[in-house]
C-alpha cells in the first residue's frame, strides 16, 4: 500500500487540484537545491500531519486547521511582496530578523533554511489534493481507524510522491533560470512575475475563487490511471511474492506450529488449541474479508475443507483485519455467512496469531502435519494443485502413522 500511495502522489501533478499551489513552489525555483528540498519536505510533512488530524474531526482540530490556513495565506502574501520588490522585502524582513525567522530567501545565512521550511509548511496547509481513488482509500481507512502511525506513513508516502513529481519540474525550471542568470533584467522580471503569480494564487485561495476556476476541470483521466494502479500493483506484488517467496519446499519440518492463542473470538467453533489439533492435518489460512486476493483463494480453501474433512483435515481461517471496518466482529460474521464458510474462523483483531506465525501477507497458507510441524507455506494466490497434493500427502502420512500411535 505504501507503493500505491507513493505512485498516487506522483500522479497528483497531473490533477488540476495541484494548480493553486504551483506558483508558491515555482516562485523559489532560483534558490539552492537544499532550499527547494526543504520547502518540498515541509509541504509533505505538513500535509500528512493536517490530513491525519482531520480524521479526528474534533472542534479544536477544525479551528486549528482554519487558523493555520489564514496564517499560511499571510506568509504567502509576505513572500509574494518580497519577490515583487526587494525594498519591500527588506522592510518586511526586519521584524523577522529579531526572531531569527526571516522570509527573504536572499539572506540565507540568517533565515535560509527556516524560510524555506516556512514556505513548505504554508504550502502544505493550503494544498488540498483531489481525493481520487488512492487518496480516498487512505482517508477512508483513516476515518475508520482514526489517526495512527500507519495512516500518517501512507499520507507521507503520498505527499512524497507529489513532492518528487513537483521537484522534477521545479529543478527543470531552476535549470532554465540558471541559464538566464547572465541576463539580470530578465531574471528580475521573472522574479517579479513569480511574486505576482504567488500573490494572485493567495488571493484566489483566500476568496474561494479556486473552486470556480476548477469547476469545469476534470480528474477523470487521472482517476482512471489511479484505479489501474490500485488493481495492477497488488497483482504485480503477488506475482513477485509467488516467484520469490511463495512456496516452501515440501519435506522436512519447518518448525512447530505457532500458537493459536490470542484471538478475540471464534466463529463456527469454540476456541481451538494446538494441543486439541494433535493428530490432525491443519491448514491455517490468514485472510480478511475485503481482500480481493483472499476472495480468489476462498473457493479452493472451502473445497479442501469439505473434501478432506472426513480424512482428518482441519481448516482454520484466521481473520486478521486490514481496515477498521474489518475489525467489527458482526461484519466478519456476516461475511463468513455470505461466503459460505463453515470451518472455524479465529477473529485476530489484535494481530496476536499473525505475530505468532510471523506472517506478513494476505492470503497466507500454512499447512501443518499430524505431528504439529509446519511442512508447507504459500503466500498469495495460485499453486492450488501443489497445495492440494501437499494436503493429500500429509493425510496419507497421518493415516500410515495412526496404527503405530
LINKA-V224854 format. One record per residue. N is the residue number from 1. RES is the residue in one letter. PHI is phi as a letter, one per 20 degrees, with the letter a starting at -180 (NA if undefined). PSI is psi in radians with two decimals (999 if undefined). Layout:
N:RES:PHI:PSI
N:RES:PHI:PSI
This chain:
1:X:NA:-0.54
2:X:f:-0.71
3:X:f:-0.74
4:X:f:-0.76
5:X:f:-0.73
6:X:f:-0.79
7:X:f:-0.67
8:X:f:-0.68
9:X:f:-0.70
10:X:f:-0.69
11:X:f:-0.30
12:X:g:-0.53
13:X:f:-0.36
14:X:e:-0.14
15:X:e:2.47
16:X:f:-0.32
17:X:f:-0.30
18:X:e:-0.28
19:X:g:-0.74
20:X:f:-0.47
21:X:d:-0.08
22:X:g:-0.76
23:X:g:-0.63
24:X:f:-0.65
25:X:e:-0.73
26:X:f:-0.30
27:X:f:-0.43
28:X:d:0.44
29:X:f:-0.35
30:X:e:0.04
31:X:e:3.09
32:X:f:2.84
33:X:f:-0.74
34:X:f:-0.67
35:X:f:-0.73
36:X:f:-0.72
37:X:f:-0.67
38:X:f:-0.69
39:X:f:-0.82
40:X:f:-0.69
41:X:f:-0.73
42:X:f:-0.68
43:X:f:-0.80
44:X:f:-0.88
45:X:f:-0.66
46:X:f:-0.75
47:X:g:-0.79
48:X:f:-0.73
49:X:f:-0.84
50:X:f:-0.74
51:X:f:-0.64
52:X:f:-0.76
53:X:f:-0.47
54:X:f:-0.52
55:X:f:-0.27
56:X:f:-0.61
57:X:l:0.48
58:X:e:2.81
59:X:f:-0.71
60:X:f:-0.57
61:X:f:-0.75
62:X:f:-0.76
63:X:f:-0.75
64:X:f:-0.67
65:X:f:-0.77
66:X:f:-0.76
67:X:f:-0.72
68:X:f:-0.67
69:X:f:-0.68
70:X:f:-0.75
71:X:f:-0.72
72:X:f:-0.74
73:X:f:-0.69
74:X:f:-0.77
75:X:f:-0.72
76:X:f:-0.65
77:X:f:-0.77
78:X:f:-0.74
79:X:f:-0.75
80:X:f:-0.77
81:X:f:-0.62
82:X:f:-0.48
83:X:f:-0.66
84:X:f:-0.71
85:X:c:2.12
86:X:f:-0.63
87:X:f:-0.76
88:X:f:-0.67
89:X:f:-0.77
90:X:f:-0.73
91:X:f:-0.73
92:X:f:-0.50
93:X:f:-0.34
94:X:g:-0.80
95:X:f:-0.54
96:X:f:-0.36
97:X:f:-0.72
98:X:f:-0.52
99:X:e:-0.02
100:X:m:0.55
101:X:c:0.89
102:X:f:2.56
103:X:e:-0.27
104:X:f:1.96
105:X:f:-0.21
106:X:f:-0.35
107:X:d:1.15
108:X:f:-0.48
109:X:f:-0.58
110:X:e:-0.77
111:X:c:0.05
112:X:g:-1.08
113:X:f:-0.77
114:X:f:-0.67
115:X:f:-0.71
116:X:f:-0.75
117:X:f:-0.68
118:X:g:-0.76
119:X:f:-0.70
120:X:f:-0.75
121:X:f:-0.78
122:X:f:-0.71
123:X:f:-0.73
124:X:f:-0.61
125:X:f:-0.51
126:X:e:-0.32
127:X:f:2.17
128:X:c:1.46
129:X:f:2.67
130:X:g:2.34
131:X:e:1.31
132:X:f:-3.02
133:X:g:-0.73
134:X:f:-0.87
135:X:f:-0.58
136:X:f:-0.73
137:X:f:-0.75
138:X:f:-0.82
139:X:f:-0.62
140:X:f:-0.76
141:X:f:-0.71
142:X:f:-0.70
143:X:f:-0.69
144:X:f:-0.60
145:X:e:-0.26
146:X:n:2.96
147:X:f:2.21
148:X:b:2.95
149:X:f:-0.68
150:X:f:-0.80
151:X:f:-0.74
152:X:f:-0.67
153:X:f:-0.69
154:X:f:-0.70
155:X:f:-0.64
156:X:f:-0.74
157:X:f:-0.72
158:X:f:-0.82
159:X:f:-0.64
160:X:f:-0.66
161:X:f:-0.75
162:X:f:-0.74
163:X:f:-0.63
164:X:f:-0.86
165:X:f:-0.71
166:X:f:-0.67
167:X:f:-0.69
168:X:g:-0.78
169:X:f:-0.71
170:X:f:-0.77
171:X:f:-0.54
172:X:f:-0.75
173:X:f:-0.60
174:X:f:-0.66
175:X:f:-0.68
176:X:f:-0.75
177:X:f:-0.72
178:X:f:-0.61
179:X:f:-0.44
180:X:e:-0.09
181:X:g:-0.64
182:X:g:-0.46
183:X:e:1.54
184:X:g:-0.77
185:X:g:-0.67
186:X:f:-0.81
187:X:f:-0.57
188:X:f:-0.76
189:X:f:-0.66
190:X:f:-0.70
191:X:f:-0.80
192:X:f:-0.64
193:X:f:-0.68
194:X:f:-0.67
195:X:f:-0.73
196:X:f:-0.72
197:X:f:-0.71
198:X:f:-0.77
199:X:f:-0.73
200:X:f:-0.71
201:X:f:-0.73
202:X:f:-0.69
203:X:f:-0.70
204:X:f:-0.78
205:X:f:-0.72
206:X:f:-0.64
207:X:e:-0.14
208:X:m:0.17
209:X:f:-0.32
210:X:f:-0.54
211:X:f:-0.69
212:X:f:-0.71
213:X:f:-0.60
214:X:e:0.03
215:X:f:-0.64
216:X:e:0.06
217:X:e:2.87
218:X:c:2.48
219:X:d:0.33
220:X:f:-0.72
221:X:f:-0.82
222:X:f:-0.67
223:X:f:-0.70
224:X:f:-0.71
225:X:f:-0.74
226:X:f:-0.71
227:X:f:-0.68
228:X:f:-0.69
229:X:f:-0.78
230:X:f:-0.60
231:X:e:-0.60
232:X:e:-0.77
233:X:g:-0.83
234:X:g:-0.62
235:X:f:-0.72
236:X:f:-0.76
237:X:f:-0.78
238:X:f:-0.68
239:X:f:-0.79
240:X:f:-0.72
241:X:f:-0.73
242:X:f:-0.53
243:X:e:-0.65
244:X:e:-0.70
245:X:b:0.29
246:X:f:-0.95
247:X:d:2.26
248:X:e:2.76
249:X:f:2.24
250:X:f:2.35
251:X:q:-1.91
252:X:f:2.64
253:X:f:2.53
254:X:e:0.03
255:X:p:2.87
256:X:f:2.63
257:X:f:2.20
258:X:f:2.85
259:X:f:2.55
260:X:e:0.17
261:X:f:2.67
262:X:o:-0.15
263:X:f:2.49
264:X:e:-0.30
265:X:a:2.89
266:X:c:2.54
267:X:d:2.44
268:X:m:0.11
269:X:a:2.65
270:X:f:2.96
271:X:g:2.32
272:X:d:2.58
273:X:c:2.83
274:X:f:-0.66
275:X:f:-0.71
276:X:f:-0.31
277:X:e:0.03
278:X:f:2.38
279:X:n:-0.09
280:X:d:2.57
281:X:e:2.26
282:X:c:2.35
283:X:d:2.03
284:X:d:2.11
285:X:d:1.92
286:X:e:2.17
287:X:b:3.00
288:X:b:2.49
289:X:f:-0.31
290:X:d:0.13
291:X:e:2.06
292:X:f:-0.64
293:X:f:-0.64
294:X:f:-0.69
295:X:f:-0.59
296:X:f:-0.55
297:X:e:-0.39
298:X:g:-0.75
299:X:g:-0.66
300:X:f:-0.76
301:X:f:-0.77
302:X:f:-0.67
303:X:f:-0.75
304:X:f:-0.69
305:X:f:-0.75
306:X:f:-0.70
307:X:f:-0.65
308:X:d:0.17
309:X:g:-0.74
310:X:f:-0.35
311:X:e:-0.06
312:X:o:0.20
313:X:e:2.33
314:X:d:2.08
315:X:d:2.29
316:X:c:2.08
317:X:e:2.22
318:X:d:1.82
319:X:e:1.80
320:X:d:1.99
321:X:f:2.57
322:X:d:-0.66
323:X:d:2.87
324:X:g:-0.74
325:X:f:-0.29
326:X:e:-0.11
327:X:e:-0.26
328:X:f:2.01
329:X:f:-0.66
330:X:f:-0.61
331:X:f:-0.72
332:X:f:-0.76
333:X:g:-0.75
334:X:f:-0.74
335:X:f:-0.64
336:X:g:-0.74
337:X:f:-0.76
338:X:f:-0.70
339:X:e:-0.10
340:X:m:0.61
341:X:e:2.14
342:X:d:-0.19
343:X:e:2.91
344:X:f:2.43
345:X:c:2.14
346:X:e:2.29
347:X:e:1.81
348:X:d:0.94
349:X:f:-0.48
350:X:e:0.13
351:X:l:0.44
352:X:f:-0.90
353:X:f:-0.67
354:X:g:-0.82
355:X:f:-0.62
356:X:g:-0.70
357:X:e:-0.10
358:X:l:0.75
359:X:e:2.74
360:X:c:0.00
361:X:c:2.67
362:X:d:2.25
363:X:f:2.82
364:X:b:2.29
365:X:d:2.25
366:X:c:2.12
367:X:d:2.15
368:X:d:2.41
369:X:e:3.12
370:X:f:-0.27
371:X:e:0.04
372:X:n:0.36
373:X:d:2.37
374:X:f:2.11
375:X:d:-0.31
376:X:b:2.47
377:X:c:2.61
378:X:b:2.37
379:X:d:2.33
380:X:n:-2.93
381:X:e:3.01
382:X:n:-3.12
383:X:l:0.62
384:X:f:-0.68
385:X:f:-0.75
386:X:f:-0.76
387:X:f:-0.70
388:X:f:-0.66
389:X:f:-0.66
390:X:f:-0.77
391:X:f:-0.79
392:X:f:-0.75
393:X:f:-0.76
394:X:f:-0.58
395:X:f:-0.66
396:X:f:-0.72
397:X:f:-0.75
398:X:f:-0.67
399:X:f:-0.69
400:X:f:-0.57
401:X:e:-0.16
402:X:f:-0.84
403:X:f:-0.70
404:X:f:-0.66
405:X:f:999
